[in-house]
Amino acid sequence: MTTIKIFDTTLRDGEQSPGCSMNLQEKIEVARQLEKLGVDVIEAGFAISSPGDFQSVKTVAETVKNARVASLARALKKDIDSAYEAVKGAVSPRIHTFLATSPIHMEYKLRMKPEDVLAQAVEMVKYAKSYCADVEFSAEDASRSEPEFLFRVFEAVIAAGATCINVPDTVGYSMPEEFGALIKSIKENVRGIEKVDLSVHCHNDLGLAVANSLAAIRAGATQAECTINGIGERAGNAALEEIVMAVATRQDFFGYTTNINTKQIYNSSRLISAITGVPVQPNKAVVGKNAFAHEAGIHQHGVLANKKTYEIMTPESIGLPENAIVLGKHSGKHAFCERLKELGYVLDEQRVNESFERFKELADRKKEVSDMDLRALVEMERFEIPMDYEFDTFVINSGNKMTATAVVKLMHDGKEIEEAATGDGPVDAAFNAIERCIGESFTLEDYIVRSVTGGKDAQGEVVVKLSKNGKNVKGRGLSTDIVEASVKAYIDAINRYFYQTKVEG
């Protein structure tokens, strides 16, 4: 059975989407999870774009052992130099270079004639090949390129040494039928295409990224480029989980397989959502909260009689347990650790102890701790950084006919700092008190509240996005008290700001 390669660009194209930037620690965590997921290629970033991106690509390349690691590079020598320096420490390095081939891009962006584009593509593939055996070439905006010119470019770069040819639907313009036909025509008209991987990279501007990717696979593409949760520029990229589960669920139709460990899909989705602070919409295919929920009476009756009546795949197949084990304040560490393992988390002893301590604190507040609660606890532990300011206590005085007042106490260098402030509601007052404690102000760019579980005792998760001096940071807080979760998130974001400032010098 033919295996379709999965090229994950969450760390490059996904991170380029507004609000989805990640720090080095977070990128390493994602890379490790992608390795557990079983992706074939990890595009770790765009090395020349910034010193931080270069360092993250380099670190990912040196960390990952079981997947190819790629860096994107424009078809320019300086980009290719930087890309190779970043990935050369990888077990399996790849340079991914690109150049636009559509008439509109060549005329208005590149200001180059087609023949000059062809010559530059060949020259830069040869240059990349002098560094690295594995070279991918992308014809940016391929879906709006003239097919005959596209054939010439692909044939020439294959002759120059490219090992993978990528056909991007850069602006999400194609329809599945025509994109499939384009792939078929490339297979039929490009000499040497059978010797290389034929890849596709689809964007979701018209909501067709996954459909176009699947049409391309049916037409002969051997690699699909995608991201976890479909994050990416503008409307996003093709969602990895949707492509993989479509191929897995409908093997009778596709006749292909992938190397993906599908039981790591849900953990991967949760990780990306936790790091970026971008929630997964409830009705999102495969990983959405409602993907395996049944509310309609007819559906419930059918599922109770036979799950296959309304479930074409099982929750277990993506790593989502069907039945939650009940954990409470009397549960021991052994049961706690076993449940974490079942959920796919492997933690060292220190992180187990820290998570267990938080679990006990939560269990004192809640009668039952659900799997979703456990996931949220562990994910909070994953992204902790050195704390300049530690949260101690807060007191709120608020009502609908009075000015909200907050008193917040923080710990800094072993000393207590306590300040009071007023605000437009309890959360605003608390944020103002925190800023008075540290003596600096921040701009609140975004404030997101969501419930981790249901019920009156549900944990609330708060994500705040702050900016100051050109830096943008995110913070997360978790508590059964939404004001406390907000305070924790604000302090977390401030600590990340100071940490980032120190790291960057």
C-alpha positions in Angstrom: 0.0 0.0 0.0 1.3 3.5 -0.9 2.4 5.6 2.0 1.6 9.4 1.8 4.3 11.4 3.5 3.1 14.1 5.9 5.1 17.3 5.9 4.2 19.4 9.0 4.7 23.2 8.7 3.1 24.1 12.0 6.4 25.6 13.2 6.8 27.7 10.1 3.6 28.5 8.2 1.5 27.9 11.2 3.5 30.2 13.4 3.3 33.0 10.8 -0.5 33.3 11.5 -1.3 36.4 13.7 -1.2 35.6 17.4 0.5 32.2 17.0 4.1 33.0 17.6 6.0 30.6 19.9 9.2 30.9 21.9 12.1 28.4 21.7 10.9 26.3 24.6 7.4 26.0 23.0 8.8 25.1 19.6 10.9 22.3 21.0 7.9 20.9 22.8 5.9 21.0 19.6 8.8 19.4 17.6 8.9 16.5 20.2 5.2 16.0 19.9 5.3 16.0 16.1 8.0 13.4 16.4 5.7 11.3 18.6 2.9 11.9 16.1 5.0 10.4 13.4 5.3 13.1 10.8 7.8 12.5 8.0 9.1 16.1 7.7 9.1 18.9 10.2 9.5 22.4 8.7 11.1 24.0 11.7 11.0 27.6 10.5 12.4 30.2 8.1 16.0 30.5 9.3 16.9 33.8 7.7 13.8 35.7 8.9 15.3 36.5 12.4 18.0 35.4 14.8 15.3 33.8 16.9 14.0 31.8 14.1 17.5 30.6 13.1 18.1 29.5 16.6 14.8 27.6 16.9 15.4 25.8 13.6 18.9 24.9 14.7 17.8 23.6 18.1 14.9 21.6 16.5 17.3 20.1 14.0 19.6 19.0 16.8 16.8 17.6 18.9 14.7 15.6 16.4 16.0 12.2 15.5 13.1 10.4 13.7 11.9 12.9 11.2 13.5 15.1 8.5 13.9 18.7 9.5 13.6 21.4 6.9 14.1 25.1 6.8 12.4 27.4 4.3 14.6 29.6 2.1 13.9 32.0 -0.7 15.7 31.2 -3.9 18.6 33.4 -2.8 22.1 32.3 -1.8 22.0 34.2 1.6 18.7 32.4 2.5 20.1 29.0 1.5 23.3 29.6 3.4 21.3 30.4 6.5 19.0 27.4 6.0 21.8 25.0 5.8 23.6 26.4 8.8 20.4 25.9 10.8 19.6 22.3 9.6 23.1 20.8 9.1 23.0 19.3 12.6 19.9 17.3 11.8 19.9 13.5 11.3 18.0 14.1 8.1 18.3 17.8 6.9 16.3 19.3 4.1 16.6 22.7 2.4 13.2 23.9 1.1 13.6 26.7 -1.4 10.9 28.5 -3.3 10.3 31.0 -6.1 7.0 32.3 -7.5 5.9 31.1 -11.0 2.6 32.8 -11.6 2.3 35.7 -14.0 1.0 38.1 -11.4 3.8 37.2 -8.9 6.5 37.4 -11.5 5.4 40.7 -12.8 4.4 42.6 -9.7 6.4 40.9 -6.8 9.5 39.6 -8.4 9.6 42.0 -11.4 11.3 39.2 -13.4 10.8 37.7 -16.8 9.8 34.0 -16.9 13.1 32.9 -18.4 14.9 34.7 -15.6 12.8 32.9 -13.0 13.5 29.6 -14.6 17.3 30.3 -14.6 17.3 31.4 -10.9 15.3 28.4 -9.8 17.8 26.1 -11.4 20.8 28.0 -10.1 19.5 28.0 -6.5 18.5 24.4 -6.5 22.0 23.5 -7.6 23.4 25.8 -4.9 21.3 24.2 -2.3 22.2 20.7 -3.6 25.9 21.6 -3.0 25.1 21.8 0.7 22.4 19.1 1.2 21.3 15.9 -0.6 17.6 16.6 0.2 16.3 19.7 -1.6 12.7 20.6 -2.0 11.6 23.2 -4.6 8.3 25.0 -4.3 6.7 27.0 -7.2 4.9 29.6 -5.2 1.4 30.3 -6.5 1.6 27.2 -8.7 -2.2 27.0 -8.9 -2.3 30.3 -10.8 0.7 29.6 -12.9 0.6 28.7 -16.6 0.9 24.9 -16.7 3.4 24.8 -19.6 5.8 27.1 -17.7 5.3 25.2 -14.5 6.2 21.9 -16.3 9.4 23.5 -17.7 10.4 24.8 -14.2 9.8 21.5 -12.5 11.6 19.5 -15.2 14.6 21.8 -14.9 14.9 21.8 -11.1 14.6 18.0 -11.1 17.5 17.8 -13.5 19.4 20.3 -11.2 19.0 17.9 -8.2 15.7 18.6 -6.5 14.4 15.6 -4.6 10.9 16.9 -3.9 8.7 19.2 -6.0 6.0 21.1 -4.2 2.8 22.5 -5.9 1.3 25.2 -3.6 -2.2 26.6 -3.8 -0.7 29.6 -2.1 -3.8 31.8 -2.0 -6.4 29.0 -1.7 -7.7 29.7 -5.2 -8.1 26.2 -6.7 -11.2 24.0 -6.8 -10.6 20.3 -6.0 -11.3 19.1 -9.5 -9.0 21.5 -11.2 -6.2 21.0 -8.6 -6.4 17.3 -9.0 -6.2 17.8 -12.8 -3.1 20.0 -12.3 -1.3 17.3 -10.4 -2.3 14.7 -13.0 -1.0 16.9 -15.8 2.3 17.4 -13.9 2.7 13.6 -13.6 2.1 13.2 -17.3 4.2 16.1 -18.6 7.3 16.5 -16.4 10.2 14.2 -17.2 11.7 12.7 -14.1 8.7 13.4 -11.9 8.5 9.7 -11.0 12.0 9.9 -9.3 11.0 12.6 -6.8 8.3 13.2 -4.2 5.4 15.3 -5.6 4.1 17.5 -2.7 1.1 19.8 -2.3 0.7 22.8 0.0 -2.9 24.1 0.2 -4.3 27.2 1.9 -7.8 27.5 3.1 -9.0 30.9 1.9 -12.2 29.3 0.3 -12.4 26.5 2.9 -11.0 23.9 0.4 -7.5 23.2 1.6 -8.2 19.7 2.8 -10.4 18.9 -0.2 -7.7 20.1 -2.6 -5.0 18.1 -0.8 -7.1 15.0 -0.9 -7.9 15.5 -4.6 -4.1 15.9 -5.2 -3.4 12.7 -3.3 -5.9 10.9 -5.5 -4.2 12.3 -8.6 -0.8 11.1 -7.6 0.7 13.5 -5.0 3.0 11.6 -2.6 3.4 14.2 0.1 0.9 16.6 1.8 2.0 19.7 3.6 -0.3 20.7 6.5 -0.5 22.1 10.1 -2.0 20.9 13.4 -5.5 22.4 13.7 -5.1 24.0 10.3 -3.4 27.1 11.7 -1.6 29.3 9.2 -1.6 32.6 7.4 -4.9 34.2 6.6 -7.6 31.4 6.7 -5.0 28.8 7.5 -3.5 25.7 6.0 -4.8 22.2 5.3 -5.4 20.5 8.7 -3.2 17.6 9.3 -5.7 15.7 11.4 -8.4 16.0 8.7 -6.1 14.7 5.9 -4.8 11.9 7.9 -8.1 10.7 9.3 -9.8 11.0 5.9 -7.1 8.7 4.4 -7.3 6.3 7.4 -11.1 6.2 7.6 -11.6 5.9 3.8 -8.9 3.5 2.9 -11.5 1.8 0.7 -11.6 5.0 -1.4 -8.0 6.2 -1.3 -6.1 2.9 -0.9 -3.2 4.8 0.9 -1.8 5.0 4.4 0.4 7.4 6.4 3.0 7.0 9.1 1.0 9.0 11.5 0.3 7.6 15.0 -3.4 8.7 15.0 -3.7 8.2 18.8 -1.4 11.3 19.2 -3.7 13.5 17.1 -5.8 14.8 20.0 -2.7 15.5 22.2 -1.1 17.4 19.3 -4.2 19.5 18.8 -4.4 20.4 22.5 -0.8 21.3 22.6 -1.0 23.7 19.7 -4.1 25.3 21.1 -2.5 25.6 24.6 0.7 27.2 23.2 -0.9 29.6 20.8 -3.9 30.5 22.9 -6.1 29.9 19.9 -9.1 27.7 20.8 -10.3 24.9 18.6 -13.8 25.7 17.4 -16.3 23.2 18.9 -17.5 22.0 15.5 -14.0 21.5 14.1 -13.7 18.2 12.3 -11.8 15.4 14.1 -10.6 17.4 17.2 -13.4 19.8 18.0 -15.2 19.5 21.3 -18.4 18.4 19.5 -16.8 16.0 17.0 -17.9 12.9 19.0 -20.9 14.6 20.9 -24.5 13.5 20.2 -27.3 15.7 21.4 -30.2 15.0 19.1 -32.4 12.2 20.4 -32.4 10.3 17.1 -28.6 10.3 17.1 -28.3 9.3 20.7 -30.7 6.4 20.1 -28.6 5.2 17.1 -25.3 5.5 18.9 -26.5 3.6 21.9 -27.7 0.8 19.6 -24.5 0.8 17.5 -21.9 3.5 17.5 -21.2 3.1 13.8 -24.7 4.6 13.1 -23.3 8.1 13.7 -19.6 7.7 14.3 -17.4 6.9 11.3 -14.3 6.9 13.5 -13.8 6.3 17.2 -12.7 8.8 19.8 -10.0 6.3 20.8 -8.5 6.3 17.3 -7.4 10.0 17.8 -6.3 9.5 21.4 -9.5 10.7 23.0 -10.6 8.3 25.8 -14.3 7.4 25.5 -14.9 7.0 29.2 -13.2 9.2 31.8 -11.8 7.7 34.9 -13.1 9.4 38.1 -10.3 10.9 40.1 -10.9 12.9 43.3 -9.2 14.1 46.5 -8.7 10.6 47.8 -6.9 9.4 44.7 -3.2 8.5 45.0 -0.2 9.3 42.9 -0.2 5.8 41.3 -3.7 6.2 39.8 -2.8 9.8 38.8 0.3 8.7 37.0 -1.4 5.8 35.3 -4.1 8.1 34.0 -1.5 10.5 32.6 0.1 7.6 30.7 -3.2 6.6 29.3 -3.7 10.2 28.1 -0.4 10.1 26.4 1.7 12.2 28.8 5.2 11.0 29.8 6.6 13.3 32.5 9.8 13.3 34.5 9.5 12.8 38.3 9.7 16.6 39.1 6.9 17.4 36.7 4.8 14.5 38.0 5.2 15.8 41.5 4.3 19.4 40.5 1.3 18.2 38.5 0.1 15.9 41.3 0.3 18.8 43.8 -1.8 20.9 41.6 -4.2 18.0 41.1 -4.7 17.7 44.8 -5.4 21.4 45.1 -8.0 21.1 42.3 -9.5 18.0 43.8 -10.2 19.9 47.0 -12.3 22.3 45.0 -14.0 19.8 42.7 -15.8 16.5 43.5 -14.4 14.9 40.4 -11.4 15.7 38.2 -12.0 14.9 34.6 -9.5 14.0 31.8 -9.9 17.5 30.4 -9.0 18.9 33.8 -5.9 16.7 33.9 -4.9 17.7 30.4 -5.2 21.4 31.4 -3.1 20.8 34.5 -0.3 19.1 32.6 -0.3 21.7 29.8 0.1 24.5 32.4 3.2 22.7 33.8 4.7 22.3 30.3 5.2 25.9 29.6 6.4 27.3 33.0 9.4 29.6 33.0 11.5 31.2 35.7 9.1 33.4 37.7 10.3 37.0 38.6 6.9 37.6 40.2 4.9 34.9 41.9 1.2 35.2 42.7 0.3 35.0 46.4 -3.2 36.3 47.1 -5.9 38.6 45.9 -9.1 40.2 47.3 -11.9 41.6 45.2 -14.6 44.0 46.2 -17.1 44.5 43.4 -20.8 45.0 42.6 -23.1 46.3 39.9 -23.5 49.7 41.7 -20.0 50.2 43.1 -16.5 50.7 41.7 -14.6 47.5 41.6 -11.5 47.3 43.9 -8.7 44.8 43.9 -5.9 44.1 46.3 -3.1 41.8 44.9 -0.1 40.5 46.7 2.9 39.2 44.7 6.3 37.8 45.8 9.5 39.2 44.2 13.0 38.3 45.3 11.6 36.8 48.5 9.7 40.1 49.4 6.0 40.7 49.5 4.5 43.4 47.3 0.9 44.4 47.9 -1.0 47.0 46.0 -4.7 48.1 45.6 -6.4 49.5 42.5 -9.8 50.2 41.1 -11.0 49.4 37.7 -13.9 48.8 35.3 -14.9 45.5 36.9 -13.0 43.0 39.1 -10.7 41.7 36.3 -9.6 45.2 35.2 -9.1 46.2 38.9 -6.9 43.2 39.5 -4.8 43.9 36.3 -4.3 47.5 37.5 -3.2 46.3 40.9 -0.7 43.8 39.4 0.8 46.6 37.3 1.1 48.8 40.4 2.9 46.0 42.1 5.6 45.7 39.4 5.7 49.4 38.5 5.1 48.9 34.7 2.1 49.0 32.4 1.2 46.8 29.5 -1.3 46.9 26.6 -3.9 44.2 26.8 -4.3 43.0 23.2 -6.6 40.1 23.8 -8.4 38.4 26.7 -9.9 34.9 26.1 -11.9 32.9 28.7 -13.1 29.4 28.1 -14.4 26.5 30.2 -12.2 23.4 30.5 -15.0 21.2 31.6 -18.8 21.5 32.2 -20.7 22.0 35.5 -20.7 24.7 38.1 -17.3 23.7 39.4 -15.7 23.8 36.0 -12.2 25.0 35.7 -11.9 28.2 33.7 -8.9 28.8 31.5 -7.9 32.4 30.7 -5.4 33.4 28.0 -4.2 37.0 27.9 -2.0 38.6 25.2 0.0 41.6 26.2 2.3 43.9 24.3 5.1 46.3 25.4 8.1 47.8 23.6 7.4 45.9 20.4 7.2 42.5 22.3 4.1 40.4 22.3 3.6 37.7 25.0 0.9 35.3 26.0 0.0 34.1 29.5 -2.3 31.4 30.7 -4.2 30.9 34.0 -6.3 28.0 35.3 -8.7 28.0 38.2 -12.2 27.2 39.2 -12.4 31.0 40.0 -12.3 32.9 36.7 -10.9 36.1 38.4 -8.1 34.0 39.9 -7.4 32.5 36.5 -7.3 36.0 35.0 -4.8 37.1 37.6 -2.6 34.1 37.1 -2.7 34.6 33.3 -1.7 38.3 33.6 1.2 37.5 35.9 2.3 34.6 33.6 2.4 36.9 30.6 4.4 39.6 32.6 6.9 37.0 33.6 7.2 35.8 30.0 7.9 39.4 29.0 10.7 39.8 31.5 12.1 36.3 30.5 12.0 37.2 26.8 13.7 40.5 27.5 16.5 38.7 29.4 17.0 36.1 26.7 17.2 38.7 24.0 19.6 40.7 26.0 
